[in-house]
Amino acid sequence: MQILKLNNLTERYYKSIVNKTILLIIIILFVASCRKEGHPNLSISEVEWKEYSNEKIGYSVSIPEVYTVQEWEDGSGVMFRLNGNQPMMLIRLGTEAEDKHRGIWYNHEPIKQIELAGISGEYYDYYHFDGPSGIHTRSYVIPYKKKNLGVEFRTFEIGPVEEKILSTLTLINQ
């Protein structure tokens, strides 16, 4: 039986290829695992509701009692987290340039036309990435105060809770 002997240079070359291939596979698996379909939806029968108003942007909306509110310092948006943890929903106001910079809806094609708070707009369904991790996002976007007002959901689907939130959005101080 003849054994193929490699010289040191060839052996190092093949080890280098194997190591790079293993590293590439690990990176691909890591990136693929960072994409989430969203957070589980709440059951509407178990939800207690509260009113949230944002005078600076100019809207009010009914939200589940278990959502904690995290307003951004500049007043351009609000994140709603389930019990202070999972980001379930965002409402933000921004220009087209700001929205493109954030990597949200303007970097994607709208899926359909919608009506939100009596104003025609667009619906987007996409993955929003913050670094290597991404999450399934559904955005309802309307023109408002010469900018765009977007309601973004990070849930598995648009269910009864999300539909109620959308139906209760009221614009104030127009």
Summary of the structure (lengths in Angstrom):
residues: 174
radius of gyration: 22.8
end to end distance: 86.7
largest distance: 87.6
contacts: 465
relative contact order: 0.18
helix: 28%
strand: 43%
